Amino acid sequence: MWKQWYQRLREWWVDKPHKAGTLIKARYEVIRTLGMGSYGISYLVMDRTLQEERVLKQVRPSRLDSPKGRPLYEYEVSLLSSLHHPQFPRVFDSFEEKGQLYYVMSYIKGSTLEDMLFEEKASFTEREAWRIILQILTLVEYLHSKRIVHRDIRIPNVIWNEGKVYLLDFGLARYLGDSPSYFEDTGDHYWLEKKLKREVHPRSDIYALGHFMLFMLYSTYDAEEEEPERSWEEELSLAPETVRMLRRMLQFDEPYETVEELKNNIEAYLQTQ
């Protein structure tokens, strides 16, 4: 108990984000903090040299002395630097300053799907939702062609801007053949849902997109007061083909092994409607 309390206190003190106006590398001026994850702190910064907004990601200082700190940073920077696609973040710089690790990437404007659903109250029909899934699948197919599995496709990590989707946050991405975790050979000890989400296989990205799809489909669902909780199949009025595809994506039935197979099924469904 004492150790946990001390660790939290230490993280609170050590991991304080840089204040607005802080200048990093005599070039990147912090505008505001975008968020803090398990291993990193993200900032919106102004690149004073180019006069352009960028995202600066810093490894949380409390993680630097852990075995995962630097190796995870190097892995993520290397993986992101291998991507050359306008709908993914682009790495511009990576460096160490005053014992801290940073990298700089493009700032992608727009609303996350999470913001659209819960703040902007957007709603999606089945057809609209499948079209968005198709766009995301095109990006996922690109990653899989490079033997990369994202493993964290969630509504906060997808941005919508002017009719296009952009996929962010590669902190959990792994190359096919690598272990699920930097210091673990298997994920056998994970609980079932985490095992499905963190499997280093294309199936895990498709599984995540099944949940992504449900978030969009529930945007048109109005639950009655005191209505007992039911399964999504009971609550949502969906086309039989949508149910079949979702059951395979969520691995209730024989899972999809490739993005191409799922794309073909979605396109066939949309053509018949």
N, C-alpha and C positions, 0 to 999 in steps of 0.2 A: 504493500500500500504506500509506504513512504517513498519507495523508488519511483512508483508511477507519478506520485504527486510532484516529486522533485523533477522528473523528466518533463512534465507539463509546464512547470514553472520555468524551467530552463528554456524550453522551446518558446514560451511566451516572451521571454526576455531577449533571447538570441535571435529569434526569427522576426523581429519587428521589421516591417517593410520600410524601404527608403521613403522619405518624405517627398512630396511634390517639390520640384526645383532642384533636387539632388542631381549632380552631374557625374555620370559614370564614364570613365575612359576619356574624360575631357571632350566628350562628343554627344553622349546620350543623356538628355535631360528628362527626368521623370515628370510625367504629367499627372498620372494617377495609378494606383494599384488596381489591376484587373481581377486578381484572384490569387488564392493560395491553395496549393494542392499538397499531397502527402510529401512530395519531394521538391517542390519548386514554388517560387513566387513570380507572378507575371505582372509586368508593368506596361502601360502605354507610355512611350517615350517619344521625344522629338529628336531626330537625327539632325544635329546642328550643322553638320557638314553638307547634307543634301536637302535640309529643310523638308523632311518628310517624316510622317508618323510611322513608328515601328513598334513591335512588341519585343520587350527585353525579358528574358526568362533567367532567373537566378536560382541556383540550387540553394535550398534552405540551409542556412549556416549550421543548424543543429544536425544536419545530415552529412556534413562534410567529413566528420571524423568516424562515420560508419563505413563498413566495408562496401556498402552499395553506392555511396555518394558519388565519387568520381567515375567509377565504371559505368553507372547508369547514365550519367551526364554524357560521357564520351559515346556510349552506344546510341543514345537518342540523337545527338548532333550528327553522328555518322549516318544514321538511317535517314533522317530528314534531309540531309545534304544530297542523298542519292535520288531524291524525287525531283522531277522536272515537269511539273504540271501546274497550270494556272489556278487550279481549284484546291491546291494544298499550300500550306505556308512554305515560303522560301527562306532558307537560311542565308543571311548576309555576313554574319560575323560571329566568332566565338573567341572568348578570351578569359584570362584570369587577372583579377585586379584586387590587390590587398587581401590575398588569400581566398577571394570569392570567385565562384565560377559562373559565367554568364554566356548566353548566346542571344543573337538578335535575329528576328525573323519578320516577315511581312505582316502588316496589320490589315486584316480582312474585315471590311465594314459590312454591316447588315444586322439582321436579327437572328438570334439562334431559334431553332424550332421550339425550344423551351419557352423563350420569351413570347413567341407567336401564339403558343397554345395557352399559356397561363396569364400573360399580361395583356396581349393584344386580342385575346379571345378568338383567335382564328379557328375556323372549322374546316374539315376536309371530308368530301364524299369518298366512297371507296375508290372510284376512278382517279380522283385527284391524289389520294394517298399513294396509290400504286404508281402513279407517274413520278411522284417524288422519290419513291423507293427505287424506281428504275434509274433515275439520275444518280442516286447514291451508289447503286450497284455498278454503274459505269466507272466511278472512282474506285470502288473496292476491287473491281476486276483489274484495273491498272495496278493497284497495290499487289494483288495476288500474282500478277504476271512478273512482278519483281520479287516474288517469294516473301512478301511482307503481309503479315496479318495484323490488322489494327487493334482488335480486341477491346475497343472502348467506344463503339459507335452508339452514342446516346444523344438524346435531344439537345443537351447543352453543347455538344461538340459538332453540331451541324449548323452552319449559317446559311440563311437564305438572302440573296441579294440580287435584285433585278432578274428574277426568273431562274437563277442558277444556285446550286448548292455547293458549299465549300466544307471540306472535312478537316477538323482541327484535332489537336491534342494527341500526340503520338507517344506519350509517356509510357504506355503499356504495350506498344507495338513490338512485335518480335519477328525475326526471320524464321521461315519454315525450317525445321530441323533443330532450332534452338530450344532450350528448356523453357517451361512456362515462367520461371523466375530466374533472375541472374544467379542466384545461389542455391536453386533447387532443381533437381533433375526431372522431377515429375510433379504433377498437381494432384496425385492420387489422394492426398489428405484433405483436399478442398471439399466443402460441401457441394452437393450436386449442381446447384445453379452456378456457383463460382467456377466449378470445373467446366461447365458448358461454355461460360463466358470467356474463360482464360485459356482454353485449349488452343495450342498453336497449330491451328488447322482452319481452312476456309469456313468450316462449319460454324466456328465461334462467331465470325462476323455475320453470317446469315442468321444465326440464333439471335444476336443483338438486334438485327433489323426486324425480326419478328416482333420483339417488344416495342421497337420504334414504331412499327406499323400500328400496333394496338393503341399507342398514345394518340396517334392521329385519328384513328377510328372512333375512339371514345370522345373526341371533340364534338360529336353530334349526339351523344347519348345523354339523356336527362333521366337521372334516377329519381324515383318517387320517394317521398319521405317514408322512413322506417321500412323501406324495402329490404328484404334479406339479401345478403351478398350472394351472388351467383357467379358462375364461370363466365368468361368472355363469350363463349359459344352460346350461352343462354341469354346473356344480356344484350348482345349486339345482333341486329338483323342483317346478316351478311349473305352474299351470294355463295352457293355451295363451293364454287371453285376458289373463292377467297378463303373459306374455311379450310379446304384441303391444302392450299399453299401455306397458310399460317401454321397448320398442324405439323407440316414437314419442316418449316423454318424453326419452329419451337421444339422440334425433335420429339413430339408425341408420336408421330408416325415416322416412317423411313426418312431420314434427313437428306436434304440436298447435299451433294458432295462438291458441287461447283456453282459458281455464280452464273455461269452460262445457262445451266439447266433451269435455274429459277427465273432468269430473264426471259427465256423462251416461254415459260409457263405464263408469266405476267403479260407478255406481249400478245400471246394467243388469247388470253382472257379479255384484254382490252379490245381486241379486234372483233370479238363476238358480241360485244355490248353495244 
